[in-house]
C-alpha cells in the first residue's frame, strides 16, 4: 500500500494530533529512551499477492469455525500466508481471568482453534498462542477463556509471555513513539496473526486489531497518553501478516471487560484481510461507526499502513 505522505513528514492532521498530546505525551516519550533502543529486523513471510482473491472477506453464520474457514478461503486460504516450516504466532485478546468469552471481551476459542488447525495443516513448524491479560494471571486467563483447551486440542501451544523476552527496540516509522519494549518473538515470528474480538472500549471507542497489539508490549497504559498515534506507531513496527476479527459475540458497551450478557450482541461475523486498517475499518461499521472515527485506525491510515476507503477494495461477503 503506497502512502500519499512522505514517510518522514507529518500531515496537518498528524501534527495537530501530536501537538494536542504533547503536554503529556512528550514526557512519556522521553521515558522510552530511543538512544539505547536496538534495531530489529522483522522478516515476516510476505503473503502472496491478492490476485483474484478478495482483499477483505466477511463471513456470517451460526458456527464460528465454519465462518472463519469461509472467510479465509475467500482471501486465498491460509496457504497464501503460511508456508511449510513457518513459525506462527496467533495473538487473540484474552482479556481477564474472571469471565469467559461469552461476555464478548475475549476472542472466541473456536475462531482461534480454527486458525491453529489451518496453520498446522499448511505445514507450520509450530503455532503458539499468547497474550498479556489486563486482569489476572496469564495462566488463569488462558484457562478461563476456553482458548487454552481449544488450542491444545487443535495441536497448538499456549505460551505465557516471559518478561525476559520484552526488549526495547526502535520504531523507525514512529511519529510519537521512537522506541518501546516489545515481546521479541512477536517481531521475529515468520507469521503473526492478529485475532482481536471486536468490542466497545471506554477510551478508544472500539478495541479492534490495532488496539489488540498492546498485549505484546510493556507499559500499555502509557500508550493511552496519545492512544491513536502511539497505537499506529506500534502497528508500523509489528505489522501482522493477517488480521482476523472475531465479531461472533460483540460487546456493544461497557468495554473493554464487560460483565453483563445484555451488553453482548450475537453478530456471528468474522472479518479477514491482510490489511489491518481495512479490517478494523470494516469492523467499525458493525458499531455504526467508520474507521476514521477510531483514532488509531485513522492514524494508521495516515501513515500508509492500510486503507480506510472500503469502497476502493474488493470485499466478498459470504453466508456460511
C-alpha positions as protocol buffer text, in pm:
chain_id: "A"
residue {
  index: 1
  type: UNK
  ca { x: 0 y: 0 z: 0 }
}
residue {
  index: 2
  type: UNK
  ca { x: 157 y: 324 z: -114 }
}
residue {
  index: 3
  type: UNK
  ca { x: 111 y: 623 z: 112 }
}
residue {
  index: 4
  type: UNK
  ca { x: 31 y: 971 z: -20 }
}
residue {
  index: 5
  type: UNK
  ca { x: 250 y: 1103 z: 261 }
}
residue {
  index: 6
  type: UNK
  ca { x: 627 y: 1110 z: 272 }
}
residue {
  index: 7
  type: UNK
  ca { x: 745 y: 868 z: 539 }
}
residue {
  index: 8
  type: UNK
  ca { x: 930 y: 1129 z: 743 }
}
residue {
  index: 9
  type: UNK
  ca { x: 676 y: 1412 z: 720 }
}
residue {
  index: 10
  type: UNK
  ca { x: 358 y: 1471 z: 917 }
}
residue {
  index: 11
  type: UNK
  ca { x: 25 y: 1559 z: 763 }
}
residue {
  index: 12
  type: UNK
  ca { x: -159 y: 1852 z: 915 }
}
residue {
  index: 13
  type: UNK
  ca { x: -393 y: 1608 z: 1093 }
}
residue {
  index: 14
  type: UNK
  ca { x: -100 y: 1417 z: 1242 }
}
residue {
  index: 15
  type: UNK
  ca { x: 71 y: 1739 z: 1350 }
}
residue {
  index: 16
  type: UNK
  ca { x: -243 y: 1858 z: 1530 }
}
residue {
  index: 17
  type: UNK
  ca { x: -290 y: 1519 z: 1694 }
}
residue {
  index: 18
  type: UNK
  ca { x: 66 y: 1517 z: 1826 }
}
residue {
  index: 19
  type: UNK
  ca { x: 50 y: 1880 z: 1935 }
}
residue {
  index: 20
  type: UNK
  ca { x: -264 y: 1816 z: 2140 }
}
residue {
  index: 21
  type: UNK
  ca { x: -98 y: 1522 z: 2313 }
}
residue {
  index: 22
  type: UNK
  ca { x: 238 y: 1691 z: 2366 }
}
residue {
  index: 23
  type: UNK
  ca { x: 170 y: 1806 z: 2721 }
}
residue {
  index: 24
  type: UNK
  ca { x: 153 y: 1450 z: 2848 }
}
residue {
  index: 25
  type: UNK
  ca { x: 295 y: 1253 z: 2558 }
}
residue {
  index: 26
  type: UNK
  ca { x: 632 y: 1424 z: 2529 }
}
residue {
  index: 27
  type: UNK
  ca { x: 730 y: 1338 z: 2885 }
}
residue {
  index: 28
  type: UNK
  ca { x: 633 y: 975 z: 2842 }
}
residue {
  index: 29
  type: UNK
  ca { x: 806 y: 952 z: 2505 }
}
residue {
  index: 30
  type: UNK
  ca { x: 1129 y: 1056 z: 2672 }
}
residue {
  index: 31
  type: UNK
  ca { x: 1085 y: 765 z: 2915 }
}
residue {
  index: 32
  type: UNK
  ca { x: 1112 y: 526 z: 2622 }
}
residue {
  index: 33
  type: UNK
  ca { x: 1469 y: 646 z: 2563 }
}
residue {
  index: 34
  type: UNK
  ca { x: 1525 y: 593 z: 2192 }
}
residue {
  index: 35
  type: UNK
  ca { x: 1902 y: 635 z: 2210 }
}
residue {
  index: 36
  type: UNK
  ca { x: 1967 y: 287 z: 2353 }
}
residue {
  index: 37
  type: UNK
  ca { x: 1694 y: 103 z: 2169 }
}
residue {
  index: 38
  type: UNK
  ca { x: 1809 y: -180 z: 1949 }
}
residue {
  index: 39
  type: UNK
  ca { x: 1709 y: -202 z: 1584 }
}
residue {
  index: 40
  type: UNK
  ca { x: 1531 y: -524 z: 1497 }
}
residue {
  index: 41
  type: UNK
  ca { x: 1485 y: -697 z: 1165 }
}
residue {
  index: 42
  type: UNK
  ca { x: 1132 y: -822 z: 1111 }
}
residue {
  index: 43
  type: UNK
  ca { x: 1144 y: -1090 z: 845 }
}
residue {
  index: 44
  type: UNK
  ca { x: 774 y: -1157 z: 802 }
}
residue {
  index: 45
  type: UNK
  ca { x: 679 y: -1403 z: 532 }
}
residue {
  index: 46
  type: UNK
  ca { x: 513 y: -1193 z: 263 }
}
residue {
  index: 47
  type: UNK
  ca { x: 167 y: -1318 z: 165 }
}
residue {
  index: 48
  type: UNK
  ca { x: 109 y: -1395 z: -199 }
}
residue {
  index: 49
  type: UNK
  ca { x: -40 y: -1106 z: -399 }
}
residue {
  index: 50
  type: UNK
  ca { x: -414 y: -1053 z: -374 }
}
residue {
  index: 51
  type: UNK
  ca { x: -468 y: -1161 z: -736 }
}
residue {
  index: 52
  type: UNK
  ca { x: -822 y: -1289 z: -787 }
}
residue {
  index: 53
  type: UNK
  ca { x: -878 y: -1326 z: -414 }
}
residue {
  index: 54
  type: UNK
  ca { x: -1088 y: -1088 z: -209 }
}
residue {
  index: 55
  type: UNK
  ca { x: -896 y: -801 z: -48 }
}
residue {
  index: 56
  type: UNK
  ca { x: -1123 y: -839 z: 255 }
}
residue {
  index: 57
  type: UNK
  ca { x: -1373 y: -1111 z: 336 }
}
residue {
  index: 58
  type: UNK
  ca { x: -1673 y: -1104 z: 568 }
}
residue {
  index: 59
  type: UNK
  ca { x: -1839 y: -1433 z: 660 }
}
residue {
  index: 60
  type: UNK
  ca { x: -2161 y: -1468 z: 857 }
}
residue {
  index: 61
  type: UNK
  ca { x: -2322 y: -1775 z: 1006 }
}
residue {
  index: 62
  type: UNK
  ca { x: -2406 y: -1970 z: 1317 }
}
residue {
  index: 63
  type: UNK
  ca { x: -2082 y: -2168 z: 1350 }
}
residue {
  index: 64
  type: UNK
  ca { x: -1764 y: -1971 z: 1441 }
}
residue {
  index: 65
  type: UNK
  ca { x: -1533 y: -2231 z: 1291 }
}
residue {
  index: 66
  type: UNK
  ca { x: -1725 y: -2251 z: 965 }
}
residue {
  index: 67
  type: UNK
  ca { x: -1732 y: -1876 z: 910 }
}
residue {
  index: 68
  type: UNK
  ca { x: -1362 y: -1848 z: 993 }
}
residue {
  index: 69
  type: UNK
  ca { x: -1281 y: -2112 z: 730 }
}
residue {
  index: 70
  type: UNK
  ca { x: -1508 y: -1946 z: 474 }
}
residue {
  index: 71
  type: UNK
  ca { x: -1359 y: -1600 z: 522 }
}
residue {
  index: 72
  type: UNK
  ca { x: -1004 y: -1733 z: 493 }
}
residue {
  index: 73
  type: UNK
  ca { x: -1089 y: -1927 z: 177 }
}
residue {
  index: 74
  type: UNK
  ca { x: -1219 y: -1607 z: 17 }
}
residue {
  index: 75
  type: UNK
  ca { x: -888 y: -1424 z: 70 }
}
residue {
  index: 76
  type: UNK
  ca { x: -687 y: -1710 z: -79 }
}
residue {
  index: 77
  type: UNK
  ca { x: -670 y: -1963 z: 200 }
}
residue {
  index: 78
  type: UNK
  ca { x: -422 y: -1994 z: 483 }
}
residue {
  index: 79
  type: UNK
  ca { x: -160 y: -2124 z: 237 }
}
residue {
  index: 80
  type: UNK
  ca { x: -136 y: -1772 z: 97 }
}
residue {
  index: 81
  type: UNK
  ca { x: 5 y: -1659 z: 433 }
}
residue {
  index: 82
  type: UNK
  ca { x: 162 y: -1967 z: 596 }
}
residue {
  index: 83
  type: UNK
  ca { x: 435 y: -2167 z: 424 }
}
residue {
  index: 84
  type: UNK
  ca { x: 581 y: -2502 z: 521 }
}
residue {
  index: 85
  type: UNK
  ca { x: 812 y: -2482 z: 821 }
}
residue {
  index: 86
  type: UNK
  ca { x: 679 y: -2141 z: 933 }
}
residue {
  index: 87
  type: UNK
  ca { x: 697 y: -2026 z: 1292 }
}
residue {
  index: 88
  type: UNK
  ca { x: 348 y: -1886 z: 1358 }
}
residue {
  index: 89
  type: UNK
  ca { x: 212 y: -1678 z: 1644 }
}
residue {
  index: 90
  type: UNK
  ca { x: -161 y: -1623 z: 1690 }
}
residue {
  index: 91
  type: UNK
  ca { x: -242 y: -1321 z: 1908 }
}
residue {
  index: 92
  type: UNK
  ca { x: -600 y: -1322 z: 2041 }
}
residue {
  index: 93
  type: UNK
  ca { x: -745 y: -1088 z: 2303 }
}
residue {
  index: 94
  type: UNK
  ca { x: -752 y: -1286 z: 2629 }
}
residue {
  index: 95
  type: UNK
  ca { x: -885 y: -1004 z: 2841 }
}
residue {
  index: 96
  type: UNK
  ca { x: -930 y: -1116 z: 3203 }
}
residue {
  index: 97
  type: UNK
  ca { x: -931 y: -1433 z: 3411 }
}
residue {
  index: 98
  type: UNK
  ca { x: -1270 y: -1384 z: 3572 }
}
residue {
  index: 99
  type: UNK
  ca { x: -1504 y: -1403 z: 3267 }
}
residue {
  index: 100
  type: UNK
  ca { x: -1540 y: -1643 z: 2979 }
}
residue {
  index: 101
  type: UNK
  ca { x: -1560 y: -1547 z: 2612 }
}
residue {
  index: 102
  type: UNK
  ca { x: -1941 y: -1540 z: 2618 }
}
residue {
  index: 103
  type: UNK
  ca { x: -1922 y: -1188 z: 2766 }
}
residue {
  index: 104
  type: UNK
  ca { x: -1773 y: -1058 z: 2441 }
}
residue {
  index: 105
  type: UNK
  ca { x: -1446 y: -932 z: 2590 }
}
residue {
  index: 106
  type: UNK
  ca { x: -1229 y: -1227 z: 2484 }
}
residue {
  index: 107
  type: UNK
  ca { x: -1168 y: -1379 z: 2141 }
}
residue {
  index: 108
  type: UNK
  ca { x: -1385 y: -1679 z: 2061 }
}
residue {
  index: 109
  type: UNK
  ca { x: -1194 y: -2006 z: 2124 }
}
residue {
  index: 110
  type: UNK
  ca { x: -1341 y: -2171 z: 1811 }
}
residue {
  index: 111
  type: UNK
  ca { x: -1202 y: -1895 z: 1590 }
}
residue {
  index: 112
  type: UNK
  ca { x: -857 y: -1932 z: 1745 }
}
residue {
  index: 113
  type: UNK
  ca { x: -865 y: -2313 z: 1722 }
}
residue {
  index: 114
  type: UNK
  ca { x: -966 y: -2300 z: 1355 }
}
residue {
  index: 115
  type: UNK
  ca { x: -664 y: -2081 z: 1279 }
}
residue {
  index: 116
  type: UNK
  ca { x: -429 y: -2315 z: 1466 }
}
residue {
  index: 117
  type: UNK
  ca { x: -562 y: -2617 z: 1275 }
}
residue {
  index: 118
  type: UNK
  ca { x: -530 y: -2440 z: 941 }
}
residue {
  index: 119
  type: UNK
  ca { x: -174 y: -2323 z: 1006 }
}
residue {
  index: 120
  type: UNK
  ca { x: -60 y: -2669 z: 1112 }
}
residue {
  index: 121
  type: UNK
  ca { x: -239 y: -2815 z: 810 }
}
residue {
  index: 122
  type: UNK
  ca { x: -42 y: -2577 z: 587 }
}
residue {
  index: 123
  type: UNK
  ca { x: 283 y: -2718 z: 729 }
}
residue {
  index: 124
  type: UNK
  ca { x: 368 y: -2467 z: 1001 }
}
residue {
  index: 125
  type: UNK
  ca { x: 658 y: -2581 z: 1219 }
}
residue {
  index: 126
  type: UNK
  ca { x: 478 y: -2463 z: 1530 }
}
residue {
  index: 127
  type: UNK
  ca { x: 181 y: -2247 z: 1621 }
}
residue {
  index: 128
  type: UNK
  ca { x: 190 y: -2058 z: 1950 }
}
residue {
  index: 129
  type: UNK
  ca { x: -95 y: -1858 z: 2102 }
}
residue {
  index: 130
  type: UNK
  ca { x: -26 y: -1582 z: 2356 }
}
residue {
  index: 131
  type: UNK
  ca { x: -147 y: -1261 z: 2516 }
}
residue {
  index: 132
  type: UNK
  ca { x: -99 y: -1043 z: 2823 }
}
residue {
  index: 133
  type: UNK
  ca { x: -434 y: -1020 z: 3010 }
}
residue {
  index: 134
  type: UNK
  ca { x: -530 y: -694 z: 3179 }
}
residue {
  index: 135
  type: UNK
  ca { x: -693 y: -879 z: 3469 }
}
residue {
  index: 136
  type: UNK
  ca { x: -544 y: -1181 z: 3645 }
}
residue {
  index: 137
  type: UNK
  ca { x: -256 y: -1407 z: 3552 }
}
residue {
  index: 138
  type: UNK
  ca { x: -197 y: -1537 z: 3202 }
}
residue {
  index: 139
  type: UNK
  ca { x: -228 y: -1897 z: 3322 }
}
residue {
  index: 140
  type: UNK
  ca { x: -570 y: -1844 z: 3481 }
}
residue {
  index: 141
  type: UNK
  ca { x: -697 y: -1623 z: 3198 }
}
residue {
  index: 142
  type: UNK
  ca { x: -591 y: -1877 z: 2936 }
}
residue {
  index: 143
  type: UNK
  ca { x: -791 y: -2144 z: 3118 }
}
residue {
  index: 144
  type: UNK
  ca { x: -1099 y: -1933 z: 3192 }
}
residue {
  index: 145
  type: UNK
  ca { x: -1120 y: -1806 z: 2834 }
}
residue {
  index: 146
  type: UNK
  ca { x: -1158 y: -2156 z: 2693 }
}
residue {
  index: 147
  type: UNK
  ca { x: -878 y: -2076 z: 2448 }
}
residue {
  index: 148
  type: UNK
  ca { x: -618 y: -2293 z: 2620 }
}
residue {
  index: 149
  type: UNK
  ca { x: -818 y: -2613 z: 2585 }
}
residue {
  index: 150
  type: UNK
  ca { x: -926 y: -2529 z: 2230 }
}
residue {
  index: 151
  type: UNK
  ca { x: -568 y: -2458 z: 2121 }
}
residue {
  index: 152
  type: UNK
  ca { x: -428 y: -2774 z: 2277 }
}
residue {
  index: 153
  type: UNK
  ca { x: -699 y: -2984 z: 2116 }
}
residue {
  index: 154
  type: UNK
  ca { x: -612 y: -2825 z: 1780 }
}
residue {
  index: 155
  type: UNK
  ca { x: -244 y: -2913 z: 1827 }
}
residue {
  index: 156
  type: UNK
  ca { x: -110 y: -2568 z: 1912 }
}
residue {
  index: 157
  type: UNK
  ca { x: 84 y: -2437 z: 2212 }
}
residue {
  index: 158
  type: UNK
  ca { x: -19 y: -2178 z: 2469 }
}
residue {
  index: 159
  type: UNK
  ca { x: 276 y: -1962 z: 2567 }
}
residue {
  index: 160
  type: UNK
  ca { x: 297 y: -1742 z: 2876 }
}
residue {
  index: 161
  type: UNK
  ca { x: 489 y: -1433 z: 2770 }
}
residue {
  index: 162
  type: UNK
  ca { x: 824 y: -1435 z: 2952 }
}
residue {
  index: 163
  type: UNK
  ca { x: 924 y: -1097 z: 3098 }
}
residue {
  index: 164
  type: UNK
  ca { x: 1283 y: -1155 z: 2989 }
}
residue {
  index: 165
  type: UNK
  ca { x: 1175 y: -1154 z: 2625 }
}
residue {
  index: 166
  type: UNK
  ca { x: 1045 y: -797 z: 2633 }
}
residue {
  index: 167
  type: UNK
  ca { x: 1322 y: -576 z: 2494 }
}
residue {
  index: 168
  type: UNK
  ca { x: 1342 y: -215 z: 2387 }
}
residue {
  index: 169
  type: UNK
  ca { x: 1353 y: -177 z: 2011 }
}
residue {
  index: 170
  type: UNK
  ca { x: 1349 y: 124 z: 1784 }
}
residue {
  index: 171
  type: UNK
  ca { x: 1036 y: 216 z: 1590 }
}
residue {
  index: 172
  type: UNK
  ca { x: 1178 y: 368 z: 1269 }
}
residue {
  index: 173
  type: UNK
  ca { x: 847 y: 499 z: 1136 }
}
residue {
  index: 174
  type: UNK
  ca { x: 704 y: 610 z: 1468 }
}
residue {
  index: 175
  type: UNK
  ca { x: 574 y: 964 z: 1481 }
}
residue {
  index: 176
  type: UNK
  ca { x: 534 y: 980 z: 1860 }
}
residue {
  index: 177
  type: UNK
  ca { x: 698 y: 657 z: 1982 }
}
residue {
  index: 178
  type: UNK
  ca { x: 1055 y: 610 z: 1864 }
}
residue {
  index: 179
  type: UNK
  ca { x: 1115 y: 301 z: 2079 }
}
residue {
  index: 180
  type: UNK
  ca { x: 935 y: 68 z: 2318 }
}
residue {
  index: 181
  type: UNK
  ca { x: 968 y: -269 z: 2490 }
}
residue {
  index: 182
  type: UNK
  ca { x: 813 y: -537 z: 2269 }
}
residue {
  index: 183
  type: UNK
  ca { x: 795 y: -914 z: 2307 }
}
residue {
  index: 184
  type: UNK
  ca { x: 1075 y: -1033 z: 2082 }
}
residue {
  index: 185
  type: UNK
  ca { x: 906 y: -1343 z: 1945 }
}
residue {
  index: 186
  type: UNK
  ca { x: 619 y: -1128 z: 1817 }
}
residue {
  index: 187
  type: UNK
  ca { x: 872 y: -947 z: 1598 }
}
residue {
  index: 188
  type: UNK
  ca { x: 1073 y: -1247 z: 1482 }
}
residue {
  index: 189
  type: UNK
  ca { x: 796 y: -1498 z: 1404 }
}
residue {
  index: 190
  type: UNK
  ca { x: 755 y: -1575 z: 1035 }
}
residue {
  index: 191
  type: UNK
  ca { x: 381 y: -1519 z: 1058 }
}
residue {
  index: 192
  type: UNK
  ca { x: 180 y: -1313 z: 1307 }
}
residue {
  index: 193
  type: UNK
  ca { x: -198 y: -1350 z: 1301 }
}
residue {
  index: 194
  type: UNK
  ca { x: -381 y: -1075 z: 1492 }
}
residue {
  index: 195
  type: UNK
  ca { x: -716 y: -1208 z: 1620 }
}
residue {
  index: 196
  type: UNK
  ca { x: -900 y: -943 z: 1822 }
}
residue {
  index: 197
  type: UNK
  ca { x: -1255 y: -961 z: 1944 }
}
residue {
  index: 198
  type: UNK
  ca { x: -1449 y: -658 z: 1819 }
}
residue {
  index: 199
  type: UNK
  ca { x: -1576 y: -472 z: 2125 }
}
residue {
  index: 200
  type: UNK
  ca { x: -1656 y: -138 z: 2280 }
}
residue {
  index: 201
  type: UNK
  ca { x: -1374 y: 38 z: 2464 }
}
residue {
  index: 202
  type: UNK
  ca { x: -1435 y: 321 z: 2708 }
}
residue {
  index: 203
  type: UNK
  ca { x: -1128 y: 518 z: 2594 }
}
residue {
  index: 204
  type: UNK
  ca { x: -1059 y: 411 z: 2235 }
}
residue {
  index: 205
  type: UNK
  ca { x: -1431 y: 379 z: 2143 }
}
residue {
  index: 206
  type: UNK
  ca { x: -1356 y: 36 z: 1998 }
}
residue {
  index: 207
  type: UNK
  ca { x: -1095 y: -230 z: 2067 }
}
residue {
  index: 208
  type: UNK
  ca { x: -1002 y: -391 z: 1736 }
}
residue {
  index: 209
  type: UNK
  ca { x: -688 y: -531 z: 1571 }
}
residue {
  index: 210
  type: UNK
  ca { x: -466 y: -227 z: 1619 }
}
residue {
  index: 211
  type: UNK
  ca { x: -557 y: -196 z: 1985 }
}
residue {
  index: 212
  type: UNK
  ca { x: -505 y: -571 z: 2032 }
}
residue {
  index: 213
  type: UNK
  ca { x: -132 y: -525 z: 1972 }
}
residue {
  index: 214
  type: UNK
  ca { x: -97 y: -350 z: 2309 }
}
residue {
  index: 215
  type: UNK
  ca { x: -93 y: -701 z: 2454 }
}
residue {
  index: 216
  type: UNK
  ca { x: 254 y: -752 z: 2303 }
}
residue {
  index: 217
  type: UNK
  ca { x: 433 y: -467 z: 2484 }
}
residue {
  index: 218
  type: UNK
  ca { x: 522 y: -343 z: 2832 }
}
residue {
  index: 219
  type: UNK
  ca { x: 350 y: -46 z: 3000 }
}
residue {
  index: 220
  type: UNK
  ca { x: 45 y: -44 z: 2770 }
}
residue {
  index: 221
  type: UNK
  ca { x: -129 y: 215 z: 2990 }
}
residue {
  index: 222
  type: UNK
  ca { x: 133 y: 471 z: 2883 }
}
residue {
  index: 223
  type: UNK
  ca { x: 21 y: 429 z: 2522 }
}
residue {
  index: 224
  type: UNK
  ca { x: -310 y: 583 z: 2632 }
}
residue {
  index: 225
  type: UNK
  ca { x: -147 y: 927 z: 2664 }
}
residue {
  index: 226
  type: UNK
  ca { x: -174 y: 961 z: 2286 }
}
residue {
  index: 227
  type: UNK
  ca { x: -362 y: 644 z: 2207 }
}
residue {
  index: 228
  type: UNK
  ca { x: -436 y: 699 z: 1841 }
}
residue {
  index: 229
  type: UNK
  ca { x: -87 y: 784 z: 1720 }
}
residue {
  index: 230
  type: UNK
  ca { x: 103 y: 560 z: 1960 }
}
residue {
  index: 231
  type: UNK
  ca { x: -104 y: 256 z: 1864 }
}
residue {
  index: 232
  type: UNK
  ca { x: -48 y: 334 z: 1497 }
}
residue {
  index: 233
  type: UNK
  ca { x: 325 y: 364 z: 1566 }
}
residue {
  index: 234
  type: UNK
  ca { x: 319 y: 12 z: 1712 }
}
residue {
  index: 235
  type: UNK
  ca { x: 133 y: -116 z: 1406 }
}
residue {
  index: 236
  type: UNK
  ca { x: 411 y: 31 z: 1188 }
}
residue {
  index: 237
  type: UNK
  ca { x: 663 y: -185 z: 1374 }
}
residue {
  index: 238
  type: UNK
  ca { x: 473 y: -507 z: 1441 }
}
residue {
  index: 239
  type: UNK
  ca { x: 282 y: -537 z: 1110 }
}
residue {
  index: 240
  type: UNK
  ca { x: 69 y: -853 z: 1142 }
}
residue {
  index: 241
  type: UNK
  ca { x: 72 y: -1085 z: 843 }
}
residue {
  index: 242
  type: UNK
  ca { x: -301 y: -1144 z: 868 }
}
residue {
  index: 243
  type: UNK
  ca { x: -587 y: -991 z: 1063 }
}
residue {
  index: 244
  type: UNK
  ca { x: -889 y: -1199 z: 1164 }
}
residue {
  index: 245
  type: UNK
  ca { x: -1152 y: -1000 z: 1354 }
}
residue {
  index: 246
  type: UNK
  ca { x: -1382 y: -1209 z: 1573 }
}
residue {
  index: 247
  type: UNK
  ca { x: -1722 y: -1042 z: 1571 }
}
residue {
  index: 248
  type: UNK
  ca { x: -1917 y: -1351 z: 1672 }
}
residue {
  index: 249
  type: UNK
  ca { x: -2018 y: -1206 z: 2007 }
}
residue {
  index: 250
  type: UNK
  ca { x: -1970 y: -828 z: 2011 }
}
residue {
  index: 251
  type: UNK
  ca { x: -1958 y: -631 z: 2336 }
}
residue {
  index: 252
  type: UNK
  ca { x: -2155 y: -319 z: 2244 }
}
residue {
  index: 253
  type: UNK
  ca { x: -2098 y: -116 z: 2561 }
}
residue {
  index: 254
  type: UNK
  ca { x: -1913 y: -122 z: 2895 }
}
residue {
  index: 255
  type: UNK
  ca { x: -1590 y: -244 z: 2734 }
}
residue {
  index: 256
  type: UNK
  ca { x: -1322 y: -349 z: 2744 }
}
residue {
  index: 257
  type: UNK
  ca { x: -1408 y: -602 z: 3016 }
}
residue {
  index: 258
  type: UNK
  ca { x: -1788 y: -608 z: 3009 }
}
residue {
  index: 259
  type: UNK
  ca { x: -1967 y: -827 z: 3258 }
}
residue {
  index: 260
  type: UNK
  ca { x: -2332 y: -814 z: 3152 }
}
residue {
  index: 261
  type: UNK
  ca { x: -2463 y: -1054 z: 2890 }
}
residue {
  index: 262
  type: UNK
  ca { x: -2728 y: -794 z: 2799 }
}
residue {
  index: 263
  type: UNK
  ca { x: -2444 y: -583 z: 2654 }
}
residue {
  index: 264
  type: UNK
  ca { x: -2345 y: -858 z: 2411 }
}
residue {
  index: 265
  type: UNK
  ca { x: -2488 y: -881 z: 2059 }
}
residue {
  index: 266
  type: UNK
  ca { x: -2472 y: -1207 z: 1867 }
}
residue {
  index: 267
  type: UNK
  ca { x: -2330 y: -1071 z: 1541 }
}
residue {
  index: 268
  type: UNK
  ca { x: -2199 y: -1406 z: 1409 }
}
residue {
  index: 269
  type: UNK
  ca { x: -1939 y: -1245 z: 1183 }
}
residue {
  index: 270
  type: UNK
  ca { x: -1569 y: -1295 z: 1107 }
}
residue {
  index: 271
  type: UNK
  ca { x: -1367 y: -1041 z: 906 }
}
residue {
  index: 272
  type: UNK
  ca { x: -1038 y: -1135 z: 737 }
}
residue {
  index: 273
  type: UNK
  ca { x: -779 y: -928 z: 548 }
}
residue {
  index: 274
  type: UNK
  ca { x: -404 y: -886 z: 511 }
}
residue {
  index: 275
  type: UNK
  ca { x: -476 y: -512 z: 564 }
}
residue {
  index: 276
  type: UNK
  ca { x: -517 y: -434 z: 936 }
}
residue {
  index: 277
  type: UNK
  ca { x: -659 y: -88 z: 867 }
}
residue {
  index: 278
  type: UNK
  ca { x: -925 y: -214 z: 626 }
}
residue {
  index: 279
  type: UNK
  ca { x: -1021 y: -496 z: 865 }
}
residue {
  index: 280
  type: UNK
  ca { x: -1062 y: -251 z: 1153 }
}
residue {
  index: 281
  type: UNK
  ca { x: -1249 y: -3 z: 934 }
}
residue {
  index: 282
  type: UNK
  ca { x: -1499 y: -270 z: 835 }
}
residue {
  index: 283
  type: UNK
  ca { x: -1533 y: -390 z: 1194 }
}
residue {
  index: 284
  type: UNK
  ca { x: -1617 y: -34 z: 1299 }
}
residue {
  index: 285
  type: UNK
  ca { x: -1923 y: -41 z: 1072 }
}
residue {
  index: 286
  type: UNK
  ca { x: -2070 y: -317 z: 1290 }
}
residue {
  index: 287
  type: UNK
  ca { x: -2096 y: -49 z: 1562 }
}
residue {
  index: 288
  type: UNK
  ca { x: -2237 y: 212 z: 1320 }
}
residue {
  index: 289
  type: UNK
  ca { x: -1900 y: 389 z: 1313 }
}
residue {
  index: 290
  type: UNK
  ca { x: -1641 y: 449 z: 1043 }
}
residue {
  index: 291
  type: UNK
  ca { x: -1272 y: 376 z: 1061 }
}
residue {
  index: 292
  type: UNK
  ca { x: -1196 y: 748 z: 1066 }
}
residue {
  index: 293
  type: UNK
  ca { x: -1390 y: 776 z: 1393 }
}
residue {
  index: 294
  type: UNK
  ca { x: -1143 y: 540 z: 1566 }
}
residue {
  index: 295
  type: UNK
  ca { x: -827 y: 739 z: 1633 }
}
residue {
  index: 296
  type: UNK
  ca { x: -571 y: 462 z: 1593 }
}
residue {
  index: 297
  type: UNK
  ca { x: -733 y: 332 z: 1274 }
}
residue {
  index: 298
  type: UNK
  ca { x: -729 y: 678 z: 1120 }
}
residue {
  index: 299
  type: UNK
  ca { x: -369 y: 738 z: 1234 }
}
residue {
  index: 300
  type: UNK
  ca { x: -254 y: 408 z: 1083 }
}
residue {
  index: 301
  type: UNK
  ca { x: -418 y: 501 z: 754 }
}
residue {
  index: 302
  type: UNK
  ca { x: -246 y: 841 z: 766 }
}
residue {
  index: 303
  type: UNK
  ca { x: 86 y: 656 z: 796 }
}
residue {
  index: 304
  type: UNK
  ca { x: 14 y: 448 z: 487 }
}
residue {
  index: 305
  type: UNK
  ca { x: -31 y: 123 z: 680 }
}
residue {
  index: 306
  type: UNK
  ca { x: -359 y: 33 z: 510 }
}
residue {
  index: 307
  type: UNK
  ca { x: -674 y: 178 z: 359 }
}
residue {
  index: 308
  type: UNK
  ca { x: -981 y: 333 z: 518 }
}
residue {
  index: 309
  type: UNK
  ca { x: -1159 y: 351 z: 183 }
}
residue {
  index: 310
  type: UNK
  ca { x: -1371 y: 38 z: 183 }
}
residue {
  index: 311
  type: UNK
  ca { x: -1525 y: 143 z: -146 }
}
residue {
  index: 312
  type: UNK
  ca { x: -1188 y: 110 z: -320 }
}
residue {
  index: 313
  type: UNK
  ca { x: -1126 y: -257 z: -237 }
}
residue {
  index: 314
  type: UNK
  ca { x: -1287 y: -586 z: -331 }
}
residue {
  index: 315
  type: UNK
  ca { x: -1494 y: -712 z: -38 }
}
residue {
  index: 316
  type: UNK
  ca { x: -1651 y: -1056 z: -53 }
}
residue {
  index: 317
  type: UNK
  ca { x: -1944 y: -1124 z: 180 }
}
residue {
  index: 318
  type: UNK
  ca { x: -2030 y: -1484 z: 249 }
}
residue {
  index: 319
  type: UNK
  ca { x: -2302 y: -1675 z: 431 }
}
residue {
  index: 320
  type: UNK
  ca { x: -2169 y: -1999 z: 576 }
}
